[in-house]
Amino acid sequence: MNNLGQAAWVELLKARRSKMPWLTLLAFALAPLAGGFFMFVFKDPVMARDLGLLGAKAQIVGGAADWPTYLGILAQAVAIGGFILFSLIASWVFGREYADQTISDLLALPTPRVTIVVAKFFLVVLWSATLTAAIVLIGLGVGALLALPPAGAAVFLAATERLVVITALTVLLVTPVAFLACAGRGYLPPMGAAILAVVLAQIVAAAGWGDYFPWAIPALFSGAAGETRAALGPLSFVLVLLVGVGGVAATLAWWELADQTA
């Protein structure tokens, strides 16, 4: 694929020279910090109330101050909050060309359009994976500061595998957002669709059909709705894969066939 390395490097430079990587990191860093707060409360709810961190009538239910619980919170944060944040990244990577009115200049370059699209998706994947790795590292630091009870290597290995799968599923579900950023020529249409997908995922999951709705599957896999991961069959993951492939194909078709300069 002609000039793919150069195109990917240009996309990386665009991101590095903007404030978006730091803003997304700051936003995602709230997840391990919030999880650390819950761990602190679970360890000593009386102290937390005495310090004014909880109201006198606050109810603390269903939690333990240990690594499995804390890592489970991080997994749920990636599955739910990660989709919104990764959608924002995809919207920015693909939609900024229209918002900044640089699309005509980009298309005038002697680089195949498919190469540009692949480079942009490469940046979305790399950026999303880096953010996930960052919150895991922050989470490990927070957990160490809170002196959570020691856990075996198997606990951390299982949590790592779960986070990798959740990140991959979530990134696949973001590809239609990239297409909408192109078709909508900006940021608002894709982000509106992403928020709608999250709302629908909550409704469909509550109705008991979440394993057939792709955008609900990462949250179910993370355990956000209880221990329902075992209920997810092969069809659930195939649906997510089809959405991911369809989003990439639609984006490529848009760049190849649509009138980009209109």
DAFENRA-V920314 format. One record per backbone hydrogen bond with DSSP energy under -0.5 kcal/mol. CO is the residue of the C=O (numbers start at 0). NH is the residue of the N-H. Records with the same first field share a line. If there is no record, write none. Layout:
CO->NH / NH
//
This chain:
0->3
2->6
3->7
4->8
5->9
6->10
7->11
8->12
9->13
10->14
11->15
12->16
14->17 / 20
18->22
19->23
20->24
21->25
22->26
23->27
24->28
25->29
26->29
27->30 / 31
28->32
29->33
30->34
31->35
32->36
33->37
34->38
35->39
36->40
37->41
38->42
39->43
43->47
44->48
45->49
46->50
47->52 / 53
48->51
54->57
58->60
63->65
64->148
65->69
66->70
67->71
68->72
69->73
70->74
71->75
72->76
73->77
74->78
75->79
76->80 / 81
79->83
80->84
81->85
82->86
83->87
84->88
85->89
86->90
87->91
88->92
89->93
90->94
91->95
94->97 / 98
95->99
96->101 / 102
97->100
101->105
102->106
103->107
105->108
108->110
111->115
112->116
113->117
114->118
115->119
116->120
117->121
118->122
119->123
120->124
121->125
122->126
123->127
124->128
125->129
126->130
127->131
128->132
129->133
130->134
131->135
132->136
133->137
134->138
135->139
136->140
137->141
138->142
139->143
140->144
141->145
142->147
143->146
151->154 / 155
152->156
153->157
154->158
155->159
156->160
157->161
158->162
159->163
160->164
161->165
162->166
163->167
164->168
165->169
166->170
167->171
168->172
169->173
170->173 / 174
171->174
173->176 / 177
174->178
175->179
176->180
177->181
178->182
179->183
180->185
181->184
186->190
187->191
188->192
189->193
190->194
191->195
192->196
193->197
194->198
195->199
196->200
197->201
198->202
199->203
200->204
201->205
202->206
203->208
204->207
208->211
209->212
211->213
212->215 / 216
213->216 / 217
215->219
216->220
217->221
218->222 / 223
219->222
222->225
225->224 / 227
227->230 / 231
228->231
230->232
232->235 / 236
233->237
234->238
235->239
236->240
237->241
238->242
239->243
240->244
241->245
242->246
243->247
244->248
245->249
246->250
247->251
248->252
249->253
250->254
251->255
252->256 / 257
253->257
257->259
258->261
//
